[in-house]
Amino acid sequence: MDLTKYFKRFFNSNQSSGVILIFCVAVSLIIANSSAAGSFQAFLNKEIGTDIFHLRYPISIWINDGLMAIFFLLVGLEIKRELVEGELSSFKNASLPIFAAMGGMFVPAAIYVLLNYGTKYSNGWGIPMATDIAFSLAIISLLGNKIPNSIKIFLTALAIVDDLGAIMVIAVFYTDQIQLMYLLLSIGVAVLLFLLNFLKVTKIIFYLIPGLLLWYFLHHSGIHATIAGVVLAFSIPTNVSNAEISPLEKLEHQLHFPVSFLIMPIFALANTNITFTNEMISGITNTLGIGIILGLVLGKLLGINLFSLLAIKLKLSSLPQNSSWKQMIGVSLLAAIGFTMSIFIALLSFKNEIEIQNESKFAILIASLIAAVSGYLILYFSSRRKL
């Protein structure tokens, strides 16, 4: 096999993007705990852009709010395609991720509140609600064809609903002030995008330009701007026929490589930048750390599976095709990888309280590591038995 063919196969592999992402996590942690930590953080804090239209932000903001909006655009495109012509095209399949996500938000928050009600940590109830969609999908991608596509799609849909829920929680409970004018402008642009779809406009450029405006208005409204990617995705036209490639499928194909091998690795490098301190250790022994770890790992495990079981027993939903409850347990643990989204909520929950922020980060890291390893192993061994 020549080198060119090897690299073509490597970069066309789903597993390879997961390997690169995990490598970037390791590199970022090494940098953050080395003599280069200060320089790296200064780089992330460096502001770039233009003061015109108030578009000058730190590099970290451009990554988390800008590049990740493109990631959410791709994920939204995949979900819409599955809703129209794939695994989620039936109500029973499409409804399951919604019920599962509801359980995966409510139960973790309840566990945290039970442990921290009335304490100085009580405001952090939103931390264990979050699922880090980028990292959870990276871990499941390492399993390749060992698990059915329906399970991957279920996790993707669940994570999107979960993230939308987390964004709503941030907007309602953790945002200091919503800028109403920008919010109304965002709604106006969203209406325009779906009007273009209704009028059967197929040129992608006519969606991308309003999509940029939607991102700008949402960002200035105080709502997490990555939701613009999902809204834009659901406005892109598609079809149920395989006779011709739809605009949605064209855009989805064009985004796969840059998202998998550029945007997600950059995201991992920037957001795993956690410097370990002695004070962090107490973050896993007090009610804050215990609430985060149990909320994420146990809360997601119980919430997702109990709500899924209830929906199936009520005949509102059905299990993903060719899947098992063992695989659902594995997926629910991968959904417990809160990581960057949980860290983001922790920073909002404990503003100007650096020690509590650091304790939260360490607890989130431990919980996410437990969830990633256990979820991967359960899915791996359940697939081996089926084979």
One Martini backbone bead per residue (centre of mass of N, CA, C, O) as a GRO file, in nm:
protein
  387
    1MET     BB    1   0.093   0.038   0.026
    2ASP     BB    2   0.071   0.353  -0.032
    3LEU     BB    3   0.075   0.658   0.117
    4THR     BB    4  -0.169   0.788  -0.020
    5LYS     BB    5  -0.376   0.565   0.042
    6TYR     BB    6  -0.345   0.571   0.347
    7PHE     BB    7  -0.441   0.869   0.388
    8LYS     BB    8  -0.715   0.838   0.258
    9ARG     BB    9  -0.819   0.624   0.456
   10PHE     BB   10  -0.774   0.785   0.715
   11PHE     BB   11  -0.952   1.050   0.632
   12ASN     BB   12  -1.216   0.850   0.582
   13SER     BB   13  -1.219   0.790   0.882
   14ASN     BB   14  -1.392   0.802   1.173
   15GLN     BB   15  -1.175   0.718   1.382
   16SER     BB   16  -0.952   0.933   1.320
   17SER     BB   17  -1.095   1.180   1.445
   18GLY     BB   18  -1.090   1.067   1.733
   19VAL     BB   19  -0.785   1.038   1.763
   20ILE     BB   20  -0.715   1.336   1.719
   21LEU     BB   21  -0.882   1.452   1.951
   22ILE     BB   22  -0.739   1.299   2.182
   23PHE     BB   23  -0.458   1.409   2.120
   24CYS     BB   24  -0.537   1.709   2.172
   25VAL     BB   25  -0.606   1.673   2.466
   26ALA     BB   26  -0.325   1.587   2.559
   27VAL     BB   27  -0.169   1.835   2.458
   28SER     BB   28  -0.326   2.049   2.620
   29LEU     BB   29  -0.258   1.935   2.904
   30ILE     BB   30   0.048   1.959   2.878
   31ILE     BB   31   0.062   2.263   2.829
   32ALA     BB   32  -0.104   2.354   3.090
   33ASN     BB   33   0.146   2.181   3.263
   34SER     BB   34   0.355   2.392   3.163
   35SER     BB   35   0.561   2.659   3.071
   36ALA     BB   36   0.340   2.724   2.827
   37ALA     BB   37   0.069   2.813   2.957
   38GLY     BB   38   0.077   3.126   2.948
   39SER     BB   39   0.113   3.159   2.640
   40PHE     BB   40  -0.140   3.003   2.553
   41GLN     BB   41  -0.347   3.180   2.706
   42ALA     BB   42  -0.266   3.445   2.566
   43PHE     BB   43  -0.349   3.351   2.286
   44LEU     BB   44  -0.655   3.297   2.354
   45ASN     BB   45  -0.688   3.612   2.459
   46LYS     BB   46  -0.648   3.721   2.192
   47GLU     BB   47  -0.753   3.980   1.995
   48ILE     BB   48  -0.970   3.961   1.710
   49GLY     BB   49  -1.060   4.176   1.447
   50THR     BB   50  -1.329   4.416   1.458
   51ASP     BB   51  -1.487   4.713   1.567
   52ILE     BB   52  -1.672   4.670   1.357
   53PHE     BB   53  -1.968   4.559   1.477
   54HIS     BB   54  -1.842   4.413   1.718
   55LEU     BB   55  -1.576   4.201   1.603
   56ARG     BB   56  -1.398   4.170   1.885
   57TYR     BB   57  -1.221   3.875   1.989
   58PRO     BB   58  -1.120   3.617   2.132
   59ILE     BB   59  -1.007   3.324   2.017
   60SER     BB   60  -1.191   3.145   2.200
   61ILE     BB   61  -1.458   3.265   2.092
   62TRP     BB   62  -1.425   3.192   1.793
   63ILE     BB   63  -1.425   2.891   1.853
   64ASN     BB   64  -1.689   2.847   2.039
   65ASP     BB   65  -1.889   3.038   1.852
   66GLY     BB   66  -1.788   2.989   1.556
   67LEU     BB   67  -1.679   2.701   1.481
   68MET     BB   68  -1.914   2.550   1.641
   69ALA     BB   69  -2.139   2.637   1.446
   70ILE     BB   70  -2.040   2.450   1.219
   71PHE     BB   71  -2.072   2.191   1.372
   72PHE     BB   72  -2.382   2.228   1.420
   73LEU     BB   73  -2.451   2.232   1.124
   74LEU     BB   74  -2.370   1.943   1.058
   75VAL     BB   75  -2.545   1.801   1.269
   76GLY     BB   76  -2.814   1.921   1.168
   77LEU     BB   77  -2.802   1.794   0.886
   78GLU     BB   78  -2.804   1.497   0.981
   79ILE     BB   79  -3.071   1.508   1.132
   80LYS     BB   80  -3.254   1.597   0.901
   81ARG     BB   81  -3.198   1.360   0.715
   82GLU     BB   82  -3.307   1.145   0.919
   83LEU     BB   83  -3.595   1.269   0.940
   84VAL     BB   84  -3.666   1.239   0.630
   85GLU     BB   85  -3.485   0.938   0.539
   86GLY     BB   86  -3.427   0.786   0.813
   87GLU     BB   87  -3.412   0.675   1.140
   88LEU     BB   88  -3.611   0.949   1.217
   89SER     BB   89  -3.883   0.927   1.030
   90SER     BB   90  -4.013   0.819   1.277
   91PHE     BB   91  -4.170   0.897   1.564
   92LYS     BB   92  -4.052   0.675   1.754
   93ASN     BB   93  -3.752   0.747   1.689
   94ALA     BB   94  -3.756   1.065   1.728
   95SER     BB   95  -3.864   1.073   2.034
   96LEU     BB   96  -3.647   0.934   2.209
   97PRO     BB   97  -3.423   1.159   2.233
   98ILE     BB   98  -3.609   1.356   2.384
   99PHE     BB   99  -3.673   1.189   2.633
  100ALA     BB  100  -3.379   1.127   2.708
  101ALA     BB  101  -3.285   1.424   2.744
  102MET     BB  102  -3.478   1.495   2.971
  103GLY     BB  103  -3.361   1.287   3.171
  104GLY     BB  104  -3.055   1.395   3.126
  105MET     BB  105  -3.137   1.670   3.285
  106PHE     BB  106  -3.315   1.624   3.538
  107VAL     BB  107  -3.161   1.413   3.716
  108PRO     BB  108  -2.886   1.554   3.751
  109ALA     BB  109  -3.003   1.810   3.882
  110ALA     BB  110  -3.138   1.666   4.124
  111ILE     BB  111  -2.885   1.546   4.250
  112TYR     BB  112  -2.738   1.812   4.297
  113VAL     BB  113  -2.955   1.951   4.473
  114LEU     BB  114  -2.964   1.741   4.704
  115LEU     BB  115  -2.649   1.805   4.780
  116ASN     BB  116  -2.668   2.159   4.748
  117TYR     BB  117  -2.884   2.266   4.912
  118GLY     BB  118  -2.803   2.575   5.068
  119THR     BB  119  -2.537   2.618   4.942
  120LYS     BB  120  -2.267   2.770   4.770
  121TYR     BB  121  -2.333   2.550   4.518
  122SER     BB  122  -2.637   2.574   4.408
  123ASN     BB  123  -2.586   2.724   4.118
  124GLY     BB  124  -2.466   2.437   3.974
  125TRP     BB  125  -2.713   2.260   3.851
  126GLY     BB  126  -2.630   2.281   3.531
  127ILE     BB  127  -2.369   2.114   3.492
  128PRO     BB  128  -2.488   1.798   3.466
  129MET     BB  129  -2.674   1.848   3.202
  130ALA     BB  130  -2.444   1.825   3.008
  131THR     BB  131  -2.330   1.765   2.664
  132ASP     BB  132  -2.049   1.673   2.481
  133ILE     BB  133  -2.075   1.635   2.152
  134ALA     BB  134  -1.785   1.610   2.043
  135PHE     BB  135  -1.675   1.386   2.242
  136SER     BB  136  -1.898   1.171   2.220
  137LEU     BB  137  -1.860   1.129   1.908
  138ALA     BB  138  -1.561   1.055   1.916
  139ILE     BB  139  -1.586   0.793   2.081
  140ILE     BB  140  -1.797   0.643   1.897
  141SER     BB  141  -1.613   0.650   1.638
  142LEU     BB  142  -1.404   0.428   1.742
  143LEU     BB  143  -1.615   0.181   1.677
  144GLY     BB  144  -1.743   0.210   1.414
  145ASN     BB  145  -1.899  -0.097   1.296
  146LYS     BB  146  -1.972  -0.229   1.587
  147ILE     BB  147  -2.216  -0.037   1.560
  148PRO     BB  148  -2.501   0.089   1.495
  149ASN     BB  149  -2.615   0.373   1.343
  150SER     BB  150  -2.860   0.423   1.530
  151ILE     BB  151  -2.686   0.488   1.782
  152LYS     BB  152  -2.538   0.735   1.671
  153ILE     BB  153  -2.794   0.898   1.608
  154PHE     BB  154  -2.909   0.901   1.890
  155LEU     BB  155  -2.673   1.055   2.022
  156THR     BB  156  -2.686   1.303   1.843
  157ALA     BB  157  -2.977   1.386   1.908
  158LEU     BB  158  -2.951   1.397   2.213
  159ALA     BB  159  -2.719   1.610   2.220
  160ILE     BB  160  -2.875   1.835   2.085
  161VAL     BB  161  -3.109   1.857   2.281
  162ASP     BB  162  -2.928   1.902   2.526
  163ASP     BB  163  -2.789   2.162   2.419
  164LEU     BB  164  -3.047   2.324   2.385
  165GLY     BB  165  -3.120   2.307   2.682
  166ALA     BB  166  -2.861   2.443   2.788
  167ILE     BB  167  -2.901   2.708   2.637
  168MET     BB  168  -3.170   2.778   2.777
  169VAL     BB  169  -3.057   2.783   3.062
  170ILE     BB  170  -2.852   3.005   3.010
  171ALA     BB  171  -3.055   3.222   2.910
  172VAL     BB  172  -3.240   3.219   3.176
  173PHE     BB  173  -3.015   3.170   3.435
  174TYR     BB  174  -2.703   3.279   3.309
  175THR     BB  175  -2.806   3.549   3.194
  176ASP     BB  176  -2.797   3.878   3.255
  177GLN     BB  177  -2.878   3.979   2.944
  178ILE     BB  178  -3.124   4.038   2.707
  179GLN     BB  179  -3.123   4.138   2.371
  180LEU     BB  180  -3.409   4.209   2.216
  181MET     BB  181  -3.336   4.317   1.936
  182TYR     BB  182  -3.150   4.077   1.852
  183LEU     BB  183  -3.364   3.858   1.894
  184LEU     BB  184  -3.565   3.962   1.680
  185LEU     BB  185  -3.364   3.948   1.444
  186SER     BB  186  -3.321   3.644   1.463
  187ILE     BB  187  -3.614   3.565   1.403
  188GLY     BB  188  -3.628   3.701   1.127
  189VAL     BB  189  -3.405   3.530   0.990
  190ALA     BB  190  -3.534   3.255   1.038
  191VAL     BB  191  -3.786   3.311   0.870
  192LEU     BB  192  -3.635   3.362   0.605
  193LEU     BB  193  -3.507   3.080   0.576
  194PHE     BB  194  -3.787   2.924   0.564
  195LEU     BB  195  -3.892   3.082   0.319
  196LEU     BB  196  -3.681   2.984   0.118
  197ASN     BB  197  -3.766   2.692   0.141
  198PHE     BB  198  -4.066   2.731   0.056
  199LEU     BB  199  -3.957   2.863  -0.232
  200LYS     BB  200  -3.726   2.665  -0.338
  201VAL     BB  201  -3.443   2.743  -0.263
  202THR     BB  202  -3.108   2.600  -0.364
  203LYS     BB  203  -2.901   2.806  -0.304
  204ILE     BB  204  -2.673   2.813  -0.053
  205ILE     BB  205  -2.588   3.117  -0.036
  206PHE     BB  206  -2.886   3.214   0.053
  207TYR     BB  207  -2.825   3.086   0.347
  208LEU     BB  208  -2.541   3.175   0.452
  209ILE     BB  209  -2.579   3.479   0.483
  210PRO     BB  210  -2.811   3.473   0.692
  211GLY     BB  211  -2.651   3.288   0.886
  212LEU     BB  212  -2.446   3.505   0.970
  213LEU     BB  213  -2.655   3.699   1.086
  214LEU     BB  214  -2.767   3.507   1.297
  215TRP     BB  215  -2.508   3.480   1.456
  216TYR     BB  216  -2.470   3.780   1.523
  217PHE     BB  217  -2.742   3.828   1.673
  218LEU     BB  218  -2.717   3.603   1.885
  219HIS     BB  219  -2.451   3.693   2.012
  220HIS     BB  220  -2.578   3.984   2.094
  221SER     BB  221  -2.825   3.869   2.272
  222GLY     BB  222  -2.686   3.626   2.476
  223ILE     BB  223  -2.700   3.381   2.307
  224HIS     BB  224  -2.584   3.100   2.204
  225ALA     BB  225  -2.455   3.093   1.876
  226THR     BB  226  -2.465   2.781   1.790
  227ILE     BB  227  -2.775   2.770   1.721
  228ALA     BB  228  -2.746   2.875   1.429
  229GLY     BB  229  -2.660   2.607   1.298
  230VAL     BB  230  -2.927   2.453   1.342
  231VAL     BB  231  -3.123   2.647   1.204
  232LEU     BB  232  -2.985   2.644   0.929
  233ALA     BB  233  -3.001   2.339   0.873
  234PHE     BB  234  -3.330   2.326   0.882
  235SER     BB  235  -3.345   2.518   0.609
  236ILE     BB  236  -3.220   2.320   0.429
  237PRO     BB  237  -3.269   2.156   0.152
  238THR     BB  238  -3.445   1.847   0.081
  239ASN     BB  239  -3.491   1.488   0.015
  240VAL     BB  240  -3.632   1.150  -0.045
  241SER     BB  241  -3.453   1.127  -0.291
  242ASN     BB  242  -3.183   0.961  -0.492
  243ALA     BB  243  -3.169   1.101  -0.775
  244GLU     BB  244  -3.065   1.360  -0.614
  245ILE     BB  245  -2.865   1.596  -0.484
  246SER     BB  246  -2.896   1.783  -0.222
  247PRO     BB  247  -2.808   2.067  -0.062
  248LEU     BB  248  -2.762   1.925   0.206
  249GLU     BB  249  -2.567   1.700   0.103
  250LYS     BB  250  -2.352   1.887  -0.011
  251LEU     BB  251  -2.281   2.037   0.253
  252GLU     BB  252  -2.217   1.792   0.423
  253HIS     BB  253  -1.977   1.695   0.250
  254GLN     BB  254  -1.804   1.965   0.274
  255LEU     BB  255  -1.786   1.957   0.608
  256HIS     BB  256  -1.652   1.699   0.717
  257PHE     BB  257  -1.348   1.753   0.705
  258PRO     BB  258  -1.314   2.031   0.857
  259VAL     BB  259  -1.453   1.935   1.118
  260SER     BB  260  -1.287   1.670   1.188
  261PHE     BB  261  -0.971   1.802   1.107
  262LEU     BB  262  -1.008   2.108   1.248
  263ILE     BB  263  -1.229   2.208   1.446
  264MET     BB  264  -1.218   1.987   1.670
  265PRO     BB  265  -0.913   2.005   1.740
  266ILE     BB  266  -0.917   2.305   1.816
  267PHE     BB  267  -1.124   2.277   2.039
  268ALA     BB  268  -0.956   2.085   2.216
  269LEU     BB  269  -0.707   2.265   2.259
  270ALA     BB  270  -0.868   2.508   2.396
  271ASN     BB  271  -1.060   2.333   2.622
  272THR     BB  272  -0.821   2.149   2.772
  273ASN     BB  273  -0.703   2.404   2.933
  274ILE     BB  274  -0.593   2.253   3.226
  275THR     BB  275  -0.471   2.350   3.535
  276PHE     BB  276  -0.328   2.188   3.788
  277THR     BB  277  -0.425   2.183   4.135
  278ASN     BB  278  -0.450   2.127   4.469
  279GLU     BB  279  -0.743   2.247   4.503
  280MET     BB  280  -0.895   2.042   4.312
  281ILE     BB  281  -0.921   1.788   4.494
  282SER     BB  282  -1.167   1.896   4.667
  283GLY     BB  283  -1.374   1.867   4.416
  284ILE     BB  284  -1.420   1.531   4.497
  285THR     BB  285  -1.515   1.560   4.827
  286ASN     BB  286  -1.738   1.743   4.798
  287THR     BB  287  -2.058   1.833   4.705
  288LEU     BB  288  -1.975   1.942   4.437
  289GLY     BB  289  -1.821   1.697   4.316
  290ILE     BB  290  -2.034   1.480   4.375
  291GLY     BB  291  -2.263   1.615   4.217
  292ILE     BB  292  -2.122   1.610   3.941
  293ILE     BB  293  -2.048   1.308   3.916
  294LEU     BB  294  -2.329   1.186   3.979
  295GLY     BB  295  -2.490   1.355   3.781
  296LEU     BB  296  -2.352   1.260   3.524
  297VAL     BB  297  -2.326   0.949   3.551
  298LEU     BB  298  -2.588   0.861   3.707
  299GLY     BB  299  -2.797   1.060   3.588
  300LYS     BB  300  -2.773   0.981   3.290
  301LEU     BB  301  -2.819   0.679   3.319
  302LEU     BB  302  -3.103   0.701   3.449
  303GLY     BB  303  -3.254   0.916   3.283
  304ILE     BB  304  -3.232   0.799   2.994
  305ASN     BB  305  -3.344   0.506   3.057
  306LEU     BB  306  -3.610   0.570   3.204
  307PHE     BB  307  -3.737   0.753   2.983
  308SER     BB  308  -3.714   0.544   2.757
  309LEU     BB  309  -3.880   0.319   2.890
  310LEU     BB  310  -4.139   0.482   2.922
  311ALA     BB  311  -4.181   0.550   2.618
  312ILE     BB  312  -4.197   0.249   2.530
  313LYS     BB  313  -4.427   0.150   2.720
  314LEU     BB  314  -4.623   0.385   2.589
  315LYS     BB  315  -4.567   0.376   2.271
  316LEU     BB  316  -4.391   0.642   2.172
  317SER     BB  317  -4.143   0.448   2.136
  318SER     BB  318  -3.828   0.312   2.006
  319LEU     BB  319  -3.575   0.137   1.953
  320PRO     BB  320  -3.310   0.130   1.797
  321GLN     BB  321  -3.202  -0.021   1.539
  322ASN     BB  322  -3.030  -0.306   1.633
  323SER     BB  323  -3.058  -0.273   1.940
  324SER     BB  324  -2.976  -0.239   2.294
  325TRP     BB  325  -2.968  -0.189   2.632
  326LYS     BB  326  -2.663  -0.199   2.657
  327GLN     BB  327  -2.617   0.028   2.450
  328MET     BB  328  -2.779   0.242   2.604
  329ILE     BB  329  -2.590   0.250   2.844
  330GLY     BB  330  -2.338   0.340   2.687
  331VAL     BB  331  -2.462   0.602   2.570
  332SER     BB  332  -2.537   0.739   2.841
  333LEU     BB  333  -2.238   0.768   2.924
  334LEU     BB  334  -2.144   0.944   2.687
  335ALA     BB  335  -2.353   1.173   2.771
  336ALA     BB  336  -2.166   1.229   3.043
  337ILE     BB  337  -1.990   1.414   2.869
  338GLY     BB  338  -1.949   1.736   2.953
  339PHE     BB  339  -1.714   1.927   2.985
  340THR     BB  340  -1.719   2.214   2.818
  341MET     BB  341  -2.016   2.277   2.887
  342SER     BB  342  -1.983   2.246   3.194
  343ILE     BB  343  -1.758   2.454   3.227
  344PHE     BB  344  -1.920   2.692   3.122
  345ILE     BB  345  -2.139   2.679   3.347
  346ALA     BB  346  -1.942   2.705   3.584
  347LEU     BB  347  -1.846   2.994   3.516
  348LEU     BB  348  -2.137   3.115   3.544
  349SER     BB  349  -2.205   3.015   3.839
  350PHE     BB  350  -1.886   3.116   3.944
  351LYS     BB  351  -1.827   3.413   3.950
  352ASN     BB  352  -1.522   3.512   4.081
  353GLU     BB  353  -1.470   3.187   4.174
  354ILE     BB  354  -1.190   3.025   4.125
  355GLU     BB  355  -1.185   2.782   4.317
  356ILE     BB  356  -1.461   2.662   4.231
  357GLN     BB  357  -1.395   2.637   3.933
  358ASN     BB  358  -1.157   2.436   3.967
  359GLU     BB  359  -1.317   2.215   4.110
  360SER     BB  360  -1.520   2.173   3.881
  361LYS     BB  361  -1.324   2.092   3.656
  362PHE     BB  362  -1.216   1.835   3.790
  363ALA     BB  363  -1.487   1.688   3.822
  364ILE     BB  364  -1.557   1.691   3.520
  365LEU     BB  365  -1.310   1.533   3.424
  366ILE     BB  366  -1.363   1.276   3.586
  367ALA     BB  367  -1.650   1.216   3.483
  368SER     BB  368  -1.575   1.207   3.177
  369LEU     BB  369  -1.374   0.974   3.200
  370ILE     BB  370  -1.562   0.762   3.314
  371ALA     BB  371  -1.773   0.779   3.084
  372ALA     BB  372  -1.590   0.715   2.839
  373VAL     BB  373  -1.476   0.439   2.926
  374SER     BB  374  -1.739   0.287   3.005
  375GLY     BB  375  -1.897   0.336   2.742
  376TYR     BB  376  -1.698   0.205   2.548
  377LEU     BB  377  -1.680  -0.080   2.677
  378ILE     BB  378  -1.979  -0.155   2.660
  379LEU     BB  379  -2.002  -0.127   2.349
  380TYR     BB  380  -1.773  -0.318   2.270
  381PHE     BB  381  -1.875  -0.585   2.420
  382SER     BB  382  -2.162  -0.591   2.300
  383SER     BB  383  -2.066  -0.623   2.003
  384ARG     BB  384  -1.903  -0.886   2.034
  385ARG     BB  385  -2.140  -1.069   2.114
  386LYS     BB  386  -2.309  -1.022   1.856
  387LEU     BB  387  -2.073  -1.133   1.663
   0.00000   0.00000   0.00000
